[in-house]
Amino acid sequence: MPIEEVPYEENKKATITGLDAYTLEKVPKLKMVSKEISFVYKEADEVLGSIVGHIQWDHLKIELFFVSKNTQGKGIGSKLLAHVEKLAKTENCQYIFLETMSFNAPAFYQKNGYEIVGKIDNSPLPGETRYFMKKDM
């Protein structure tokens, strides 16, 4: 049987359906929660920051987080992060999980209570580090 390329969204949906069925078979008491989250911070109709992620099972995963360069350091990222953390608590999440790079914002996350739970050195380039971070709710 040959391997063929298929549309991403179609394959993702089918794969999730299969994985969810398998997971429920193995862990029937698991609460099957899946909820997308998406927020922006705006001033004068201009988006200055955005955060995207999803809630799955017992956690919230931050997938994408951006604050425009000219507004970094002005509290916008902290406001977005606090908003998502409040949502995570409301949704009974046990923790928040994210991935960041050494050239991005690991110190920002640590300042906000996140801990490094894993890392890959020399990724995505030699001398850089990919961090996996978590904050318990």
CYANA upper distance limits for C-alpha pairs under 8 A (distance plus 0.5 A):
  6 VAL  CA     10 GLU  CA      7.98
  6 VAL  CA     11 ASN  CA      7.07
  7 PRO  CA     11 ASN  CA      6.69
  8 TYR  CA     12 LYS  CA      6.43
  9 GLU  CA     13 LYS  CA      6.62
 10 GLU  CA     14 ALA  CA      6.85
 11 ASN  CA     15 THR  CA      6.46
 12 LYS  CA     16 ILE  CA      6.57
 13 LYS  CA     17 THR  CA      6.72
 14 ALA  CA     18 GLY  CA      6.80
 15 THR  CA     19 LEU  CA      6.58
 16 ILE  CA     20 ASP  CA      6.38
 17 THR  CA     21 ALA  CA      6.77
 18 GLY  CA     22 TYR  CA      6.76
 19 LEU  CA     23 THR  CA      6.49
 20 ASP  CA     24 LEU  CA      6.62
 20 ASP  CA     32 MET  CA      8.38
 21 ALA  CA     25 GLU  CA      6.75
 22 TYR  CA     26 LYS  CA      6.87
 23 THR  CA     27 VAL  CA      6.32
 23 THR  CA     28 PRO  CA      8.02
 24 LEU  CA     28 PRO  CA      5.06
 24 LEU  CA     29 LYS  CA      8.03
 24 LEU  CA     30 LEU  CA      7.35
 24 LEU  CA     32 MET  CA      8.49
 30 LEU  CA     57 TRP  CA      7.65
 31 LYS  CA     57 TRP  CA      6.25
 31 LYS  CA     58 ASP  CA      8.34
 32 MET  CA     56 GLN  CA      7.76
 32 MET  CA     57 TRP  CA      6.04
 33 VAL  CA     55 ILE  CA      7.38
 33 VAL  CA     56 GLN  CA      5.64
 33 VAL  CA     57 TRP  CA      5.39
 33 VAL  CA     58 ASP  CA      8.40
 34 SER  CA     54 HIS  CA      7.42
 34 SER  CA     55 ILE  CA      5.96
 34 SER  CA     56 GLN  CA      5.14
 34 SER  CA     57 TRP  CA      7.36
 35 LYS  CA     54 HIS  CA      5.93
 35 LYS  CA     55 ILE  CA      5.50
 35 LYS  CA     56 GLN  CA      7.21
 36 GLU  CA     52 VAL  CA      8.27
 36 GLU  CA     53 GLY  CA      6.50
 36 GLU  CA     54 HIS  CA      4.69
 36 GLU  CA     55 ILE  CA      6.80
 37 ILE  CA     51 ILE  CA      8.48
 37 ILE  CA     52 VAL  CA      6.16
 37 ILE  CA     53 GLY  CA      5.67
 37 ILE  CA     54 HIS  CA      5.77
 37 ILE  CA     55 ILE  CA      7.92
 38 SER  CA     50 SER  CA      8.03
 38 SER  CA     51 ILE  CA      6.34
 38 SER  CA     52 VAL  CA      4.98
 38 SER  CA     53 GLY  CA      7.05
 39 PHE  CA     50 SER  CA      6.22
 39 PHE  CA     51 ILE  CA      5.94
 39 PHE  CA     52 VAL  CA      7.11
 39 PHE  CA     80 LEU  CA      8.15
 40 VAL  CA     47 VAL  CA      6.89
 40 VAL  CA     48 LEU  CA      8.00
 40 VAL  CA     49 GLY  CA      6.11
 40 VAL  CA     50 SER  CA      4.73
 40 VAL  CA     51 ILE  CA      6.93
 40 VAL  CA     80 LEU  CA      8.18
 41 TYR  CA     47 VAL  CA      6.28
 41 TYR  CA     48 LEU  CA      6.22
 41 TYR  CA     49 GLY  CA      5.55
 41 TYR  CA     50 SER  CA      6.70
 41 TYR  CA     76 ILE  CA      7.65
 41 TYR  CA     80 LEU  CA      7.56
 42 LYS  CA     46 GLU  CA      5.73
 42 LYS  CA     47 VAL  CA      4.94
 42 LYS  CA     48 LEU  CA      6.18
 42 LYS  CA     49 GLY  CA      7.73
 43 GLU  CA     47 VAL  CA      7.24
 43 GLU  CA     48 LEU  CA      7.66
 48 LEU  CA     67 VAL  CA      6.36
 48 LEU  CA     68 SER  CA      5.95
 48 LEU  CA     71 THR  CA      7.47
 48 LEU  CA     76 ILE  CA      8.17
 49 GLY  CA     65 PHE  CA      8.13
 49 GLY  CA     66 PHE  CA      5.90
 49 GLY  CA     67 VAL  CA      4.60
 49 GLY  CA     68 SER  CA      6.58
 49 GLY  CA     76 ILE  CA      7.24
 49 GLY  CA     77 GLY  CA      7.43
 49 GLY  CA     80 LEU  CA      8.20
 50 SER  CA     64 LEU  CA      8.36
 50 SER  CA     65 PHE  CA      6.28
 50 SER  CA     66 PHE  CA      5.80
 50 SER  CA     67 VAL  CA      7.02
 50 SER  CA     80 LEU  CA      7.93
 51 ILE  CA     62 ILE  CA      7.78
 51 ILE  CA     63 GLU  CA      8.25
 51 ILE  CA     64 LEU  CA      6.14
 51 ILE  CA     65 PHE  CA      4.87
 51 ILE  CA     66 PHE  CA      6.95
 51 ILE  CA     80 LEU  CA      7.49
 52 VAL  CA     62 ILE  CA      6.62
 52 VAL  CA     63 GLU  CA      6.20
 52 VAL  CA     64 LEU  CA      5.55
 52 VAL  CA     65 PHE  CA      6.92
 53 GLY  CA     60 LEU  CA      7.64
 53 GLY  CA     61 LYS  CA      5.95
 53 GLY  CA     62 ILE  CA      4.88
 53 GLY  CA     63 GLU  CA      5.18
 53 GLY  CA     64 LEU  CA      7.08
 54 HIS  CA     60 LEU  CA      6.20
 54 HIS  CA     61 LYS  CA      5.99
 54 HIS  CA     62 ILE  CA      7.30
 54 HIS  CA     63 GLU  CA      8.08
 55 ILE  CA     59 HIS  CA      6.25
 55 ILE  CA     60 LEU  CA      4.74
 55 ILE  CA     61 LYS  CA      6.77
 55 ILE  CA     88 ALA  CA      8.40
 55 ILE  CA     93 CYS  CA      8.33
 56 GLN  CA     60 LEU  CA      6.80
 56 GLN  CA     61 LYS  CA      8.23
 57 TRP  CA     93 CYS  CA      8.40
 58 ASP  CA     92 ASN  CA      7.77
 58 ASP  CA     93 CYS  CA      5.36
 58 ASP  CA     94 GLN  CA      6.01
 58 ASP  CA     95 TYR  CA      7.73
 59 HIS  CA     88 ALA  CA      7.95
 59 HIS  CA     93 CYS  CA      5.12
 59 HIS  CA     94 GLN  CA      6.05
 59 HIS  CA     95 TYR  CA      5.56
 59 HIS  CA     96 ILE  CA      6.13
 59 HIS  CA     97 PHE  CA      7.75
 60 LEU  CA     88 ALA  CA      6.78
 60 LEU  CA     93 CYS  CA      6.94
 60 LEU  CA     95 TYR  CA      7.07
 60 LEU  CA     96 ILE  CA      5.28
 60 LEU  CA     97 PHE  CA      6.84
 61 LYS  CA     96 ILE  CA      6.18
 61 LYS  CA     97 PHE  CA      5.28
 61 LYS  CA     98 LEU  CA      6.25
 62 ILE  CA     96 ILE  CA      7.77
 62 ILE  CA     97 PHE  CA      6.80
 62 ILE  CA     98 LEU  CA      5.59
 62 ILE  CA     99 GLU  CA      8.26
 63 GLU  CA     98 LEU  CA      7.08
 63 GLU  CA     99 GLU  CA      8.03
 66 PHE  CA     77 GLY  CA      8.28
 67 VAL  CA     71 THR  CA      7.32
 67 VAL  CA     72 GLN  CA      6.59
 67 VAL  CA     76 ILE  CA      7.61
 67 VAL  CA     77 GLY  CA      6.75
 68 SER  CA     72 GLN  CA      6.85
 71 THR  CA     76 ILE  CA      7.97
 72 GLN  CA     76 ILE  CA      7.70
 72 GLN  CA     77 GLY  CA      7.96
 73 GLY  CA     77 GLY  CA      8.44
 75 GLY  CA     79 LYS  CA      6.68
 76 ILE  CA     80 LEU  CA      6.79
 77 GLY  CA     81 LEU  CA      6.54
 78 SER  CA     82 ALA  CA      6.47
 78 SER  CA    112 ASN  CA      8.34
 79 LYS  CA     83 HIS  CA      6.64
 80 LEU  CA     84 VAL  CA      6.85
 81 LEU  CA     85 GLU  CA      6.64
 82 ALA  CA     86 LYS  CA      6.61
 83 HIS  CA     87 LEU  CA      6.86
 84 VAL  CA     88 ALA  CA      6.63
 85 GLU  CA     89 LYS  CA      6.84
 85 GLU  CA     96 ILE  CA      8.12
 85 GLU  CA    137 MET  CA      8.28
 86 LYS  CA     90 THR  CA      6.77
 87 LEU  CA     91 GLU  CA      6.59
 88 ALA  CA     92 ASN  CA      6.70
 88 ALA  CA     93 CYS  CA      5.61
 88 ALA  CA     94 GLN  CA      8.45
 88 ALA  CA     95 TYR  CA      8.18
 88 ALA  CA     96 ILE  CA      7.95
 88 ALA  CA    137 MET  CA      8.05
 89 LYS  CA     93 CYS  CA      6.23
 89 LYS  CA     94 GLN  CA      8.30
 89 LYS  CA    137 MET  CA      6.92
 93 CYS  CA    137 MET  CA      7.27
 94 GLN  CA    136 ASP  CA      6.51
 94 GLN  CA    137 MET  CA      5.75
 95 TYR  CA    134 LYS  CA      7.16
 95 TYR  CA    135 LYS  CA      5.93
 95 TYR  CA    136 ASP  CA      4.68
 95 TYR  CA    137 MET  CA      5.47
 96 ILE  CA    134 LYS  CA      6.03
 96 ILE  CA    135 LYS  CA      5.74
 96 ILE  CA    136 ASP  CA      7.00
 96 ILE  CA    137 MET  CA      7.81
 97 PHE  CA    132 PHE  CA      7.88
 97 PHE  CA    133 MET  CA      6.25
 97 PHE  CA    134 LYS  CA      5.04
 97 PHE  CA    135 LYS  CA      7.23
 98 LEU  CA    132 PHE  CA      6.40
 98 LEU  CA    133 MET  CA      5.85
 98 LEU  CA    134 LYS  CA      7.04
 99 GLU  CA    130 ARG  CA      7.64
 99 GLU  CA    131 TYR  CA      6.11
 99 GLU  CA    132 PHE  CA      5.04
 99 GLU  CA    133 MET  CA      6.61
100 THR  CA    104 ASN  CA      6.87
100 THR  CA    105 ALA  CA      7.18
100 THR  CA    106 PRO  CA      6.97
100 THR  CA    130 ARG  CA      6.45
100 THR  CA    131 TYR  CA      5.75
100 THR  CA    132 PHE  CA      7.09
100 THR  CA    133 MET  CA      8.28
101 MET  CA    105 ALA  CA      7.42
101 MET  CA    106 PRO  CA      7.43
101 MET  CA    128 GLU  CA      7.79
101 MET  CA    129 THR  CA      6.28
101 MET  CA    130 ARG  CA      5.03
101 MET  CA    131 TYR  CA      6.30
102 SER  CA    106 PRO  CA      6.79
102 SER  CA    128 GLU  CA      6.34
102 SER  CA    129 THR  CA      5.63
102 SER  CA    130 ARG  CA      6.81
102 SER  CA    131 TYR  CA      7.70
103 PHE  CA    128 GLU  CA      7.72
105 ALA  CA    109 TYR  CA      7.00
106 PRO  CA    110 GLN  CA      6.70
106 PRO  CA    131 TYR  CA      7.92
107 ALA  CA    111 LYS  CA      6.53
108 PHE  CA    112 ASN  CA      6.93
109 TYR  CA    113 GLY  CA      6.99
109 TYR  CA    114 TYR  CA      5.79
109 TYR  CA    115 GLU  CA      8.31
110 GLN  CA    114 TYR  CA      5.16
110 GLN  CA    115 GLU  CA      6.49
113 GLY  CA    135 LYS  CA      6.80
114 TYR  CA    133 MET  CA      6.50
114 TYR  CA    134 LYS  CA      5.77
114 TYR  CA    135 LYS  CA      5.10
115 GLU  CA    133 MET  CA      5.85
115 GLU  CA    134 LYS  CA      5.96
115 GLU  CA    135 LYS  CA      6.87
116 ILE  CA    131 TYR  CA      7.03
116 ILE  CA    132 PHE  CA      6.34
116 ILE  CA    133 MET  CA      4.97
116 ILE  CA    134 LYS  CA      7.11
117 VAL  CA    131 TYR  CA      8.27
117 VAL  CA    132 PHE  CA      6.22
117 VAL  CA    133 MET  CA      5.93
117 VAL  CA    134 LYS  CA      7.09
118 GLY  CA    131 TYR  CA      6.52
118 GLY  CA    132 PHE  CA      5.54
118 GLY  CA    133 MET  CA      7.57
119 LYS  CA    129 THR  CA      7.18
119 LYS  CA    130 ARG  CA      5.95
119 LYS  CA    131 TYR  CA      4.95
119 LYS  CA    132 PHE  CA      6.39
120 ILE  CA    129 THR  CA      6.20
120 ILE  CA    130 ARG  CA      5.62
120 ILE  CA    131 TYR  CA      7.17
121 ASP  CA    126 PRO  CA      8.32
121 ASP  CA    127 GLY  CA      7.80
121 ASP  CA    128 GLU  CA      6.90
121 ASP  CA    129 THR  CA      5.03
121 ASP  CA    130 ARG  CA      7.01
122 ASN  CA    126 PRO  CA      4.68
122 ASN  CA    127 GLY  CA      5.58
122 ASN  CA    128 GLU  CA      5.47
122 ASN  CA    129 THR  CA      6.00
122 ASN  CA    130 ARG  CA      8.32
123 SER  CA    127 GLY  CA      8.07
123 SER  CA    128 GLU  CA      6.04
123 SER  CA    129 THR  CA      5.71
123 SER  CA    130 ARG  CA      6.19
124 PRO  CA    128 GLU  CA      6.99
124 PRO  CA    129 THR  CA      7.54
124 PRO  CA    130 ARG  CA      7.46
125 LEU  CA    129 THR  CA      8.40
